[in-house]
């Protein structure tokens, strides 16, 4: 092939004497053109595939980001913040339609929960005054009929009803954050020791033993009255539901910018299936129905823990129960 000739295009014919006659022309231009077309096609096709893969990846990442935003919002809602809403991106796709429906559902749930909470507070407010007057009338009537046990029993029942409504109002106030303005530094070490020492004699009266292991210098921000009520409810629950001869331990220590409070006993404990249910209002387990109470103590405990940005868990003590509360040293105030 001649120099600089890459391809020859032509036709050939065999002659009668056996030779071959070939007439051709230089086809190097067409060869180069075919090569360039092949490379151009490969480049364009490869670019389109790469662009398609990149666009698919970006769309997948964008969709995943939105799904994660929905998941994160769902976790906040499950944690109790029913006022939280999922962000809309305004592009009117399927995820935006789903987000709109979810936000409408959340708004309805939030409204229903708030209505139920308001109804509870209204009932408690409206009935507390007449019940208090009824109690006063019973007290005066009892003075004139000391020998009649019916007045004493009626008075006791009215006192229990008033206590229930007072507890409901307190829980509603705590859940609404109405007491947030009373946050101040609390010496939790001194508070826990004082309560443990106060209830040692109560435990001894029931042939139980209450001990404590409280670390020093445990300071948190919070409402002292509510923290005290929370601890009192837990200690009284342990003493009330544990049989004689049982040891109860109150412990507190600092861990990771938080204070952990543990109340452990060797009593009957609580089944795994009931450990979330006991925090609901008016829930009393079968084993507790023979003891005094109205099923609002642990509901108030959980409300106080949530108000202080804390967590509470019930764990098996094999046998018995460990109530573990973790409260950050500085709780974030709600607006």
C-alpha positions in Angstrom: 0.0 0.0 0.0 1.4 3.4 -0.9 2.6 5.7 1.9 0.0 7.7 3.8 -2.8 5.6 2.2 -4.8 3.9 5.0 -7.5 2.3 2.8 -8.2 1.6 -0.9 -11.7 1.2 -2.3 -12.1 -0.4 -5.8 -13.3 -3.4 -7.9 -11.4 -6.3 -9.3 -11.9 -8.5 -12.4 -10.2 -11.7 -13.3 -8.9 -11.7 -16.9 -8.9 -14.6 -19.4 -5.2 -15.2 -18.9 -5.7 -15.6 -15.2 -4.5 -12.1 -14.1 -6.6 -9.9 -12.0 -7.4 -6.3 -13.0 -8.1 -4.1 -10.0 -9.2 -0.5 -10.3 -9.2 1.5 -7.1 -8.9 4.8 -5.4 -7.6 6.2 -2.2 -10.3 5.7 0.5 -8.2 7.0 3.4 -10.7 9.9 3.9 -13.6 7.5 4.3 -11.6 5.3 6.7 -10.7 8.3 8.8 -14.4 9.5 8.6 -15.6 6.1 9.8 -13.1 6.1 12.6 -14.1 9.6 13.7 -17.8 8.7 13.5 -17.2 5.6 15.7 -15.3 7.6 18.3 -17.9 10.4 18.2 -20.7 7.9 18.7 -18.8 6.2 21.5 -18.1 9.6 23.1 -21.7 10.9 22.8 -23.2 7.6 23.9 -20.8 7.3 26.8 -21.5 10.9 27.8 -25.3 10.3 27.7 -25.0 7.1 29.8 -22.7 8.9 32.3 -25.1 11.9 32.4 -28.1 9.6 32.9 -26.3 7.7 35.7 -25.4 11.0 37.3 -28.9 12.4 37.1 -30.3 9.1 38.4 -27.8 9.3 41.3 -28.7 12.9 42.1 -32.5 12.2 41.9 -32.0 9.2 44.2 -29.9 11.2 46.7 -32.5 14.0 46.6 -35.4 11.6 47.2 -33.4 9.9 49.9 -32.8 13.2 51.6 -36.5 14.0 51.6 -37.3 10.5 52.9 -34.8 11.0 55.7 -36.4 14.4 56.5 -39.7 12.7 56.8 -38.2 10.0 59.0 -36.5 12.5 61.2 -39.7 14.5 61.6 -41.6 11.2 62.4 -39.1 10.5 65.2 -39.7 14.0 66.7 -43.4 13.4 66.5 -43.2 10.0 68.1 -41.1 11.6 70.8 -44.1 13.8 71.6 -43.7 16.9 69.6 -47.1 16.9 67.8 -46.6 20.5 66.6 -43.8 19.5 64.3 -44.5 19.4 60.6 -42.7 17.9 57.6 -41.1 20.3 55.2 -42.7 20.8 51.8 -40.5 21.3 48.8 -43.2 22.8 46.5 -42.5 20.7 43.5 -45.8 18.9 43.5 -44.4 15.4 43.2 -45.6 12.2 44.9 -43.5 12.9 48.0 -45.0 16.4 48.3 -48.5 15.0 48.0 -47.6 12.4 50.7 -46.1 15.1 52.9 -49.2 17.2 52.6 -51.5 14.3 53.6 -49.2 13.5 56.6 -49.2 17.1 57.8 -53.0 17.2 57.6 -53.1 14.0 59.6 -50.7 15.4 62.2 -52.7 18.6 62.4 -55.8 16.6 63.1 -54.1 14.5 65.7 -52.6 17.5 67.4 -56.0 19.2 67.5 -57.7 16.1 68.9 -55.0 15.6 71.6 -55.1 19.3 72.5 -58.9 19.1 72.7 -58.7 16.0 74.9 -56.1 17.7 77.1 -58.2 20.9 77.4 -61.4 18.9 78.2 -59.5 17.1 81.0 -58.3 20.4 82.4 -61.7 22.0 82.1 -63.4 19.1 83.8 -60.8 19.1 86.6 -61.2 22.9 87.0 -65.0 22.8 86.9 -65.4 19.9 89.4 -62.7 20.8 91.9 -64.6 23.8 93.3 -68.0 21.9 93.9 -66.1 18.9 95.2 -64.2 21.1 97.7 -67.5 22.6 98.8 -69.0 19.1 99.2 -66.0 18.1 101.3 -66.5 21.1 103.6 -70.2 20.3 103.9 -69.3 16.7 104.9 -66.8 17.9 107.4 -69.5 20.1 109.1 -72.1 17.3 108.9 -69.7 14.8 110.4 -69.2 17.1 113.4 -72.9 16.7 114.1 -73.0 13.0 113.5 -69.8 11.7 114.9 -71.2 8.2 115.4 -72.2 7.7 111.8 -69.4 6.1 109.8 -71.1 7.0 106.5 -69.9 10.6 106.7 -66.3 9.5 107.2 -66.4 7.2 104.3 -68.1 9.8 102.0 -65.4 12.3 103.1 -62.7 9.9 102.3 -64.1 9.2 98.8 -64.4 13.0 98.1 -60.8 13.4 99.2 -59.7 10.8 96.7 -61.7 12.4 93.9 -60.1 15.8 94.7 -56.7 14.2 94.7 -57.3 12.6 91.3 -58.4 16.0 89.7 -55.4 17.7 91.3 -53.1 15.1 89.8 -54.7 15.5 86.4 -54.3 19.3 86.5 -50.7 19.0 87.6 -50.0 16.6 84.7 -51.7 18.9 82.2 -49.6 21.9 83.5 -46.4 19.9 83.2 -47.1 18.6 79.7 -48.0 22.1 78.6 -44.7 23.5 80.0 -46.6 25.9 82.2 -44.0 25.5 85.0 -40.9 26.1 82.8 -40.3 29.5 84.2 -39.5 28.0 87.6 -36.3 26.4 86.4 -33.3 27.0 88.7 -30.1 25.2 89.9 -31.0 22.2 92.0 -28.6 20.4 94.3 -29.8 16.9 93.3 -27.3 15.2 95.7 -28.8 16.9 98.8 -32.4 16.4 97.5 -31.9 12.7 96.9 -30.2 12.1 100.3 -32.9 14.0 102.1 -35.7 12.0 100.5 -33.9 8.7 101.1 -33.3 9.5 104.7 -37.0 10.6 105.1 -38.3 7.4 103.7 -36.0 5.1 105.5 -38.4 5.0 108.5 -41.4 4.4 106.1 -39.6 1.5 104.6 -38.7 0.1 108.0 -42.3 0.2 109.1 -43.0 -2.2 106.2 -40.0 -4.4 107.1 -38.1 -3.1 104.1 -34.6 -1.5 103.8 -34.1 1.7 101.8 -30.4 2.6 101.1 -28.8 5.2 98.9 -25.6 5.8 96.9 -25.6 9.4 95.9 -22.6 11.1 94.2 -21.6 14.5 95.4 -22.1 17.8 93.5 -24.9 16.8 91.3 -26.4 20.1 90.1 -29.0 20.3 87.4 -31.3 23.0 86.0 -35.0 22.3 86.8 -38.1 22.8 88.8 -37.3 21.7 92.4 -40.9 21.0 93.3 -41.5 18.8 90.3 -38.2 16.9 90.7 -39.1 16.3 94.3 -42.6 15.1 93.4 -41.1 12.8 90.8 -38.7 11.2 93.2 -41.4 10.9 95.9 -43.7 9.1 93.5 -41.0 6.6 92.5 -39.9 5.9 96.1 -43.5 5.5 97.3 -44.3 3.2 94.4 -41.4 1.0 95.2 -42.3 0.8 98.9 -46.0 0.3 98.2 -45.6 -2.5 95.7 -42.6 -4.4 97.2 -43.3 -7.1 99.8 -41.7 -7.1 103.3 -38.0 -8.0 103.5 -37.1 -6.3 100.2 -34.1 -4.0 99.8 -34.6 -0.8 97.8 -31.7 1.4 96.6 -31.7 5.0 95.4 -28.6 5.9 93.4 -27.5 9.0 91.4 -24.3 9.8 89.5 -23.1 12.1 86.7 -22.5 10.7 83.2 -21.9 12.4 79.9 -23.2 15.9 80.8 -26.3 14.3 82.4 -27.3 13.0 85.8 -28.6 9.5 86.0 -31.0 8.5 88.8 -31.7 4.8 89.5 -34.2 3.3 91.9 -33.7 -0.5 92.1 -35.6 -3.0 94.1 -36.0 -6.8 94.3 -39.8 -6.8 94.3 -42.1 -8.5 91.7 -41.0 -6.1 88.9 -43.0 -5.3 85.8 -43.4 -7.4 82.7 -41.8 -6.2 79.5 -45.3 -5.9 77.8 -46.4 -3.5 80.6 -43.4 -1.2 80.9 -44.7 1.4 78.4 -48.3 1.0 79.4 -47.7 1.9 83.1 -46.9 5.5 82.1 -50.4 6.1 80.8 -53.0 7.8 82.9 -55.2 5.6 85.1 -53.3 2.4 84.2 -53.0 0.1 87.1 -51.6 -3.4 86.7 -53.5 -6.4 88.2 -50.9 -6.8 90.9 -51.4 -3.2 92.0 -55.2 -3.2 92.3 -55.1 -4.3 95.9 -53.0 -1.2 96.9 -54.1 2.4 97.2 -53.6 4.7 94.2 -55.3 5.9 91.1 -52.8 5.2 88.3 -51.5 8.8 87.8 -48.2 8.7 89.7 -46.0 7.3 86.9 -47.8 9.5 84.3 -46.7 12.6 86.3 -43.2 11.1 86.6 -42.9 10.8 82.8 -44.3 14.3 82.2 -41.7 15.7 84.6 -38.9 13.8 82.9 -40.0 15.0 79.5 -40.2 18.6 80.8 -36.6 18.4 81.8 -35.5 16.9 78.4 -34.8 13.6 80.1 -35.5 10.0 79.5 -36.9 7.2 81.7 -36.7 3.5 81.2 -37.8 0.5 83.2 -35.3 -2.4 83.2 -35.3 -5.9 84.7 -33.4 -6.3 87.9 -33.7 -10.1 87.9 -35.7 -10.2 90.1 -37.2 -6.8 90.6 -37.2 -3.5 88.7 -34.7 -0.7 88.0 -36.2 2.7 87.2 -33.5 4.7 85.3 -33.9 8.4 84.7 -31.3 10.5 82.8 -31.7 14.3 83.0 -29.3 16.7 81.2 -27.4 19.0 83.5 -28.9 22.0 81.6 -32.4 21.4 80.2 -33.5 23.4 77.1 -36.4 25.7 77.9 -39.4 25.5 75.5 -40.7 28.7 74.0 
